[in-house]
Amino acid sequence: MARSKDSSQSETSGWLFSSDEVDSDANQQTSDDLGLSSRKAPKERSDSKSAKNEKSSEQASLFPCLDPQNIDSASFDEKGLPFLHGVSEDQTETKLDLEKSAFSASGALSSSASIEVAALQTGDDVQSRVCENLQSSADGHSGETTTDSSALKTSVFSSTLPPLSRDASYDGTYESPNQTSLSRRETAYQVVARRYRPQAFDELIGQETVARALSNAIETNRVGHAYLFTGARGVGKTSCARIFAKALNCVEGPTTRPCLKCDSCVSISTGDDVDVIEIDGASNRGVDEIRQLRQNAAVAPSRSRYKIYIIDEVHMLTREAFNALLKTLEEPPVRVKFIFCTTEPNKIPITILSRCQRFDFSNINGASISSRLKQIATQEGTDAEDGVFDVLARRANGSMRDAQSLLEQLLSFAPNHISLADVHSMLGSVDDGKVFELIEATAQGDSKRVFELLGSMVAVGVDFGTLIEQTFGAYRDLMVVASGCNSTELIYSPVARFDEIKQVAKKMGLRRILASLQILDQTTQRMRYSAQARILAELAFARLCQLDAFQPIETLVSQLKSGAIPQVNIDLDFQKKPQENNLQFAEDDKKKIATD
């Protein structure tokens, strides 16, 4: 049968299965095919040719079904596979299963390697039957299968196409073993704080002033060359920097409403844009890194309108690095913008501050955080009891990212329904009712009741550090109410308990509340360096119970100035009332003066 030129070339190069299977003899054969053997002596050339024929005959004897001559004369089914006449159904299924396993394990096995593995596993009997059927059908189908034969050889001997046998879900695309699967990267799980990150100025919660200032700068063409975003953690500094970068480099921009669909917007959102460089100031804090930044800033943007540098935690740069940045920061290239983000602006030199437009990001109020958490939970398909998001917002202390991280934990802890018990169990906190029960017991001076409540909290696994923080926040609200404020000023207590808070604040008085706050603040500081959290908490509450037995220093000083004997309210006997102790001390003082 006559063969085309392409077919002969495929036959010559077909024995190079893959880079892993080429040994020293195959390398010698490849050199001969490239014409390098012309430099050899006639004797060496004949030896190489004989070795080549021996190698080919050896491969044909081991795997006769791989012989190109047999493949030319094969008959094929509708999928391009050779008919396996005389092979049992079980053996055929075993061969296909082995090929599928080899393809799924490596993802890049060549067709010849798959057939070779299957041939080794199914035995010589299957090999002989396959090759006999291929040879027997050569005469009757040689003219009909010429095109299919060349196509099969291309698939068998090509190292860039998928194997002949493939999974049922195979979609016809081929992925190189050195290539990362895009679908695998897209299906990677992202936490709530990243998935629900604000992407436009109108999505920035709690930072409306900053969003308005930056939007007006874009609309009036007053965009500066350096900005400094300061504020606590998780309030939106880096997110605002990315939004500002998208607004400047969007294909429809500069605009206050980026499209969020172009390549620039998408790559900036993922942090992969070549012209928006995000730098960690803590890891690149030396003068050498700043020198490299200055050199790169002189190069024009690759595809975008501006080259933007976002340096997070910029206060971590060294003094030398700041000094090296001064000139470039003051007079940067036309197409370069700098955005600095920091949580500690007091550590930044004044020479840097004077060259930047500073925007202070405030803490986000609890109502805004609670509303945002409710939206996220709804989109995640989770319902929650009333008050759950308020507890998380108070615990986050003005940080949206902290609140979203807490919600992430709760979604794992209770994916379908979140209850207040779940929140307190995860956070190690107690219900607001228990906190106010403790405060009322301390206001009455009932130490026994206080220790009983603390013991019951130990049984349910309450963290004493968290308990002191909750009590500290409740006393803060007592102080505000005792000063005459209304329910709108409450931060750490629910508005529904305003009447109860007002009664307790009136009973305790502002002076005692201030003294209680000092005790709780000292206890919080001491707990950071002590392993005896429970003892310190019990000591704090015991002191809070005895604050009614003390008298202000101002009262004692006024009594001394008037010439009267000071009456100190010291309760040595806890069973007596303070008034009885005061009378007893006064009588003892009179007797002592008369004796003297």
ZAMARGU-4260 file (C-alpha; in steps of 0.2 Angstrom, whole numbers, plus 5000, padded with zeros to 4 digits):
<rodrens>
0) 5000/5000/5000 | 5007/5017/4995 | 5010/5029/5009 | 5010/5048/5009 | 5025/5058/5014
5) 5017/5064/5030 | 5013/5046/5034 | 5031/5041/5032 | 5037/5055/5043 | 5024/5051/5057
10) 5031/5033/5056 | 5049/5039/5058 | 5046/5050/5072 | 5032/5039/5080 | 5044/5029/5091
15) 5048/5044/5102 | 5035/5041/5115 | 5039/5054/5128 | 5054/5063/5136 | 5053/5050/5150
20) 5054/5035/5139 | 5068/5040/5128 | 5084/5031/5133 | 5102/5032/5126 | 5098/5021/5111
25) 5083/5032/5107 | 5094/5047/5108 | 5106/5039/5096 | 5092/5036/5084 | 5086/5054/5085
30) 5103/5060/5081 | 5104/5048/5066 | 5087/5055/5059 | 5093/5073/5061 | 5108/5069/5049
35) 5121/5070/5062 | 5126/5052/5058 | 5134/5059/5041 | 5149/5064/5051 | 5152/5046/5057
40) 5163/5033/5048 | 5155/5020/5037 | 5158/5006/5049 | 5150/5016/5064 | 5135/5021/5053
45) 5132/5003/5048 | 5133/4998/5066 | 5121/5012/5071 | 5109/5006/5057 | 5109/4988/5063
50) 5107/4993/5081 | 5092/5004/5075 | 5084/4989/5066 | 5087/4978/5081 | 5079/4991/5093
55) 5064/4992/5081 | 5062/4973/5080 | 5063/4972/5099 | 5049/4984/5101 | 5038/4976/5088
60) 5040/4959/5096 | 5036/4966/5113 | 5021/4978/5107 | 5016/4972/5090 | 5000/4982/5091
65) 5011/4998/5091 | 5019/4994/5074 | 5014/5008/5061 | 5011/4995/5048 | 4998/4986/5058
70) 4990/5003/5062 | 4989/5007/5044 | 4979/4992/5040 | 4968/4992/5056 | 4949/4994/5057
75) 4942/5007/5068 | 4925/5011/5077 | 4916/5028/5077 | 4927/5034/5092 | 4943/5031/5082
80) 4948/5016/5093 | 4953/4999/5084 | 4941/4985/5084 | 4947/4972/5097 | 4941/4956/5088
85) 4942/4941/5098 | 4945/4950/5115 | 4933/4946/5129 | 4922/4960/5136 | 4930/4958/5153
90) 4948/4960/5146 | 4942/4975/5136 | 4934/4984/5151 | 4950/4980/5161 | 4961/4988/5147
95) 4950/5004/5147 | 4949/5005/5166 | 4968/5004/5166 | 4970/5018/5153 | 4958/5029/5163
100) 4967/5026/5179 | 4983/5031/5170 | 4976/5047/5163 | 4968/5053/5179 | 4984/5049/5189
105) 4996/5059/5178 | 4984/5070/5167 | 4997/5070/5153 | 5002/5052/5148 | 5004/5050/5130
110) 4993/5038/5120 | 5007/5026/5117 | 5011/5026/5136 | 4993/5022/5140 | 4992/5008/5127
115) 5009/5001/5133 | 5003/5001/5152 | 4987/4992/5147 | 4996/4980/5136 | 5008/4975/5151
120) 4993/4973/5163 | 4981/4963/5151 | 4995/4950/5146 | 5002/4943/5130 | 4986/4934/5126
125) 4977/4951/5123 | 4992/4958/5114 | 4992/4944/5101 | 4973/4944/5098 | 4973/4963/5095
130) 4987/4962/5083 | 4980/4946/5074 | 4964/4955/5071 | 4973/4971/5065 | 4982/4961/5053
135) 4967/4951/5047 | 4957/4966/5043 | 4971/4974/5033 | 4966/4968/5016 | 4947/4972/5017
140) 4948/4989/5024 | 4964/4996/5018 | 4956/5008/5006 | 4943/5014/5018 | 4954/5017/5033
145) 4968/5027/5026 | 4962/5043/5032 | 4957/5036/5049 | 4974/5027/5051 | 4984/5043/5048
150) 4973/5052/5061 | 4975/5038/5073 | 4994/5038/5071 | 4994/5057/5074 | 4985/5054/5091
155) 4995/5039/5096 | 5012/5046/5092 | 5009/5064/5097 | 5014/5069/5115 | 5003/5084/5115
160) 4986/5076/5113 | 4976/5067/5126 | 4976/5048/5126 | 4964/5038/5116 | 4953/5032/5130
165) 4946/5046/5141 | 4933/5048/5154 | 4915/5051/5150 | 4916/5068/5157 | 4931/5073/5146
170) 4926/5089/5136 | 4939/5088/5123 | 4952/5100/5130 | 4969/5095/5136 | 4979/5102/5151
175) 4998/5101/5151 | 5005/5094/5167 | 5015/5110/5170 | 4999/5120/5168 | 4988/5125/5183
180) 4969/5121/5181 | 4959/5137/5180 | 4943/5128/5186 | 4953/5121/5201 | 4958/5139/5206
185) 4941/5146/5203 | 4933/5132/5214 | 4945/5136/5229 | 4935/5142/5244 | 4937/5160/5249
190) 4932/5167/5266 | 4918/5178/5269 | 4929/5193/5272 | 4936/5191/5254 | 4920/5186/5245
195) 4910/5201/5252 | 4924/5214/5250 | 4918/5231/5244 | 4921/5234/5226 | 4915/5252/5223
200) 4914/5268/5233 | 4895/5266/5237 | 4899/5249/5245 | 4911/5256/5258 | 4902/5255/5275
205) 4905/5268/5288 | 4918/5278/5277 | 4906/5289/5267 | 4916/5305/5270 | 4932/5297/5263
210) 4922/5290/5248 | 4914/5306/5244 | 4931/5316/5245 | 4940/5303/5233 | 4925/5303/5221
215) 4925/5322/5220 | 4943/5322/5217 | 4941/5311/5202 | 4926/5321/5195 | 4935/5338/5197
220) 4951/5331/5190 | 4961/5335/5206 | 4968/5318/5209 | 4984/5319/5219 | 5000/5309/5218
225) 5001/5302/5236 | 4988/5297/5248 | 4989/5291/5266 | 4975/5280/5273 | 4975/5278/5292
230) 4964/5269/5304 | 4961/5254/5314 | 4962/5236/5307 | 4947/5230/5296 | 4939/5247/5293
235) 4942/5247/5274 | 4959/5255/5270 | 4966/5243/5258 | 4949/5240/5250 | 4947/5259/5247
240) 4964/5259/5239 | 4959/5245/5227 | 4943/5254/5223 | 4952/5270/5220 | 4965/5261/5208
245) 4950/5253/5199 | 4942/5270/5197 | 4958/5278/5189 | 4963/5263/5178 | 4946/5257/5172
250) 4943/5257/5153 | 4928/5269/5156 | 4938/5280/5168 | 4944/5289/5177 | 4927/5287/5184
255) 4918/5286/5201 | 4909/5270/5196 | 4921/5257/5189 | 4914/5244/5177 | 4921/5230/5187
260) 4921/5219/5171 | 4936/5225/5161 | 4953/5216/5163 | 4960/5230/5174 | 4946/5230/5186
265) 4946/5211/5188 | 4965/5210/5190 | 4965/5224/5203 | 4951/5215/5213 | 4962/5199/5213
270) 4978/5208/5216 | 4986/5202/5200 | 4987/5218/5190 | 5004/5222/5183 | 5002/5241/5185
275) 4994/5241/5202 | 5008/5235/5214 | 5003/5230/5231 | 5018/5230/5243 | 5019/5223/5261
280) 5029/5237/5271 | 5034/5224/5284 | 5043/5213/5272 | 5050/5226/5260 | 5056/5239/5273
285) 5074/5241/5268 | 5082/5255/5257 | 5086/5242/5244 | 5068/5238/5241 | 5064/5257/5239
290) 5078/5259/5227 | 5071/5246/5216 | 5054/5254/5218 | 5061/5270/5212 | 5069/5262/5197
295) 5052/5253/5192 | 5042/5269/5195 | 5052/5277/5180 | 5045/5264/5168 | 5029/5268/5160
300) 5013/5258/5164 | 5012/5242/5154 | 4993/5243/5149 | 4984/5255/5161 | 4983/5273/5163
305) 4992/5274/5179 | 5005/5264/5188 | 4999/5264/5206 | 5009/5258/5221 | 4999/5252/5237
310) 5010/5250/5252 | 5002/5242/5266 | 5008/5245/5284 | 5020/5258/5278 | 5025/5263/5295
315) 5036/5248/5295 | 5048/5255/5283 | 5065/5260/5290 | 5071/5278/5292 | 5083/5276/5278
320) 5069/5269/5267 | 5058/5284/5271 | 5072/5296/5266 | 5076/5287/5250 | 5057/5289/5245
325) 5056/5307/5249 | 5061/5314/5232 | 5051/5302/5222 | 5036/5305/5233 | 5037/5323/5231
330) 5040/5324/5212 | 5035/5307/5205 | 5033/5303/5186 | 5016/5309/5178 | 5009/5292/5177
335) 5013/5286/5195 | 5002/5287/5211 | 5006/5281/5228 | 4993/5275/5241 | 5000/5272/5259
340) 4990/5262/5272 | 4994/5261/5290 | 4987/5258/5307 | 5000/5268/5316 | 5002/5285/5308
345) 5012/5292/5323 | 5027/5281/5317 | 5028/5289/5300 | 5040/5304/5298 | 5033/5321/5296
350) 5042/5323/5280 | 5032/5309/5273 | 5015/5316/5280 | 5018/5333/5273 | 5019/5325/5255
355) 5003/5315/5256 | 4984/5319/5257 | 4979/5310/5273 | 4962/5302/5276 | 4957/5295/5293
360) 4946/5280/5293 | 4934/5279/5308 | 4928/5264/5317 | 4912/5257/5310 | 4897/5258/5321
365) 4888/5243/5328 | 4872/5246/5318 | 4881/5246/5301 | 4891/5230/5305 | 4875/5221/5311
370) 4866/5226/5295 | 4880/5220/5284 | 4882/5204/5293 | 4863/5201/5291 | 4865/5203/5272
375) 4879/5191/5271 | 4870/5178/5281 | 4855/5179/5270 | 4865/5177/5255 | 4874/5162/5263
380) 4857/5154/5266 | 4858/5155/5285 | 4845/5162/5297 | 4849/5168/5315 | 4840/5173/5331
385) 4837/5191/5335 | 4852/5199/5343 | 4865/5187/5336 | 4873/5200/5324 | 4872/5213/5338
390) 4883/5203/5349 | 4895/5200/5335 | 4896/5218/5331 | 4899/5223/5349 | 4913/5210/5349
395) 4921/5216/5333 | 4924/5233/5341 | 4922/5243/5326 | 4931/5232/5314 | 4921/5225/5299
400) 4934/5212/5295 | 4934/5205/5313 | 4915/5204/5313 | 4915/5194/5296 | 4928/5183/5303
405) 4917/5179/5318 | 4903/5176/5306 | 4914/5164/5296 | 4917/5154/5312 | 4898/5153/5316
410) 4894/5148/5298 | 4905/5133/5301 | 4899/5130/5319 | 4880/5131/5314 | 4878/5132/5295
415) 4859/5132/5295 | 4853/5141/5310 | 4863/5152/5322 | 4857/5155/5340 | 4863/5166/5354
420) 4868/5150/5363 | 4879/5146/5348 | 4887/5163/5349 | 4891/5163/5367 | 4897/5145/5366
425) 4909/5149/5352 | 4915/5166/5359 | 4916/5160/5378 | 4905/5175/5383 | 4889/5175/5393
430) 4871/5182/5390 | 4868/5200/5393 | 4855/5195/5407 | 4869/5186/5416 | 4880/5201/5415
435) 4867/5213/5422 | 4863/5200/5436 | 4881/5201/5441 | 4880/5220/5441 | 4865/5221/5452
440) 4873/5209/5464 | 4888/5220/5465 | 4877/5235/5467 | 4868/5227/5482 | 4885/5221/5490
445) 4879/5203/5489 | 4896/5194/5488 | 4889/5177/5490 | 4877/5179/5475 | 4892/5185/5465
450) 4902/5170/5468 | 4888/5158/5465 | 4885/5166/5448 | 4904/5165/5444 | 4904/5147/5449
455) 4889/5143/5437 | 4898/5152/5423 | 4913/5141/5425 | 4903/5126/5423 | 4898/5132/5405
460) 4915/5136/5400 | 4915/5155/5401 | 4931/5164/5398 | 4935/5176/5412 | 4944/5188/5401
465) 4929/5190/5390 | 4918/5191/5405 | 4928/5206/5412 | 4927/5214/5395 | 4908/5212/5394
470) 4906/5219/5412 | 4918/5234/5407 | 4907/5238/5392 | 4891/5237/5403 | 4899/5249/5416
475) 4903/5261/5402 | 4885/5262/5397 | 4880/5264/5416 | 4892/5279/5416 | 4884/5287/5401
480) 4866/5284/5408 | 4871/5291/5425 | 4878/5306/5416 | 4860/5310/5409 | 4862/5303/5391
485) 4848/5293/5382 | 4847/5276/5375 | 4855/5281/5358 | 4872/5282/5367 | 4872/5264/5372
490) 4886/5254/5364 | 4888/5238/5373 | 4871/5235/5380 | 4854/5232/5371 | 4842/5246/5370
495) 4828/5235/5377 | 4837/5236/5394 | 4838/5255/5395 | 4826/5256/5409 | 4835/5243/5419
500) 4851/5252/5416 | 4844/5268/5421 | 4838/5261/5438 | 4855/5253/5442 | 4865/5269/5437
505) 4854/5279/5449 | 4856/5267/5463 | 4875/5266/5461 | 4879/5284/5457 | 4892/5291/5445
510) 4906/5291/5458 | 4905/5272/5462 | 4903/5268/5443 | 4919/5278/5440 | 4928/5268/5453
515) 4921/5252/5446 | 4928/5256/5429 | 4945/5259/5436 | 4945/5242/5445 | 4939/5233/5429
520) 4952/5242/5419 | 4966/5237/5431 | 4960/5219/5431 | 4960/5218/5412 | 4978/5224/5411
525) 4984/5211/5425 | 4975/5197/5416 | 4987/5199/5401 | 5002/5194/5411 | 4994/5181/5423
530) 4988/5163/5421 | 4976/5165/5436 | 4962/5173/5426 | 4948/5166/5438 | 4956/5173/5454
535) 4959/5190/5447 | 4941/5191/5441 | 4934/5185/5458 | 4945/5198/5466 | 4938/5212/5455
540) 4920/5207/5458 | 4924/5206/5477 | 4931/5224/5477 | 4916/5230/5467 | 4904/5223/5480
545) 4913/5233/5494 | 4913/5250/5486 | 4898/5255/5495 | 4908/5254/5512 | 4921/5267/5506
550) 4919/5286/5507 | 4925/5299/5495 | 4942/5308/5500 | 4933/5325/5497 | 4921/5321/5511
555) 4935/5317/5523 | 4945/5333/5519 | 4929/5344/5521 | 4926/5336/5538 | 4944/5339/5544
560) 4943/5357/5538 | 4927/5360/5548 | 4935/5354/5564 | 4924/5338/5565 | 4930/5321/5568
565) 4930/5312/5551 | 4918/5297/5550 | 4926/5284/5539 | 4914/5271/5532 | 4924/5255/5535
570) 4914/5239/5535 | 4924/5226/5545 | 4909/5216/5549 | 4900/5211/5533 | 4884/5206/5542
575) 4882/5224/5549 | 4875/5239/5539 | 4887/5253/5535 | 4877/5265/5546 | 4879/5254/5561
580) 4898/5253/5558 | 4899/5272/5557 | 4890/5274/5573 | 4901/5262/5582 | 4917/5270/5576
585) 4910/5287/5581 | 4907/5281/5599 | 4924/5273/5600 | 4932/5289/5594 | 4923/5299/5607
590) 4928/5287/5621 | 4946/5288/5615 | 4946/5307/5615 | 4938/5308/5633 | 4951/5296/5640
595) 4965/5306/5632
</rodrens>
